[in-house]
């Protein structure tokens, strides 16, 4: 199945067995530990000790939707570059959330990171950088990472940000609503 106009990207998708991810991009689960543990993030419900996926953004599928996992997630960079936007809701009613942007990539001297730990209760989304999408070699554009979720990923511990939640979170900052609205999954 060809999901990309780039032969190199299509080959990577095929070689790794990636499928379209509901968040955007492509993924495949590569490990789900058999050992179960009570999750402190899901009211003690039993979860796999950890799960691992490959996650790929491509020039044809350059961004993910804003979402939150109850478990913590370690992102490990393999190739390419992507910007992660992390939105931590304010603990105070009506307070503005904290926004942090991190570029995952190979250039540590430019501040890029090869690992990124995202804690529980944090909204996140990833996207390829505009400068890379406008570059001369779209065949090489993309970002492949591994995500290790601890305790393991379960859909019932996952949530997409809604437009209503976005508007409530940024009630005092309409510009942020407009900036992030394109990254909200349709309700």
Secondary structure as UniProt FT lines:
FT   HELIX           7..16
FT   STRAND          19..20
FT   TURN            22..23
FT   STRAND          26..32
FT   STRAND          36..38
FT   TURN            40..44
FT   STRAND          46..48
FT   STRAND          51..58
FT   TURN            59..60
FT   STRAND          67..69
FT   STRAND          72..80
FT   STRAND          82..88
FT   TURN            93..94
FT   STRAND          98..104
FT   HELIX           108..110
FT   STRAND          115..118
FT   TURN            120..121
FT   STRAND          122..127
FT   HELIX           130..133
FT   HELIX           138..140
FT   STRAND          142..150
FT   HELIX           155..157
FT   STRAND          158..160
FT   HELIX           163..169
FT   TURN            170..172
FT   HELIX           174..181
FT   TURN            182..183
//
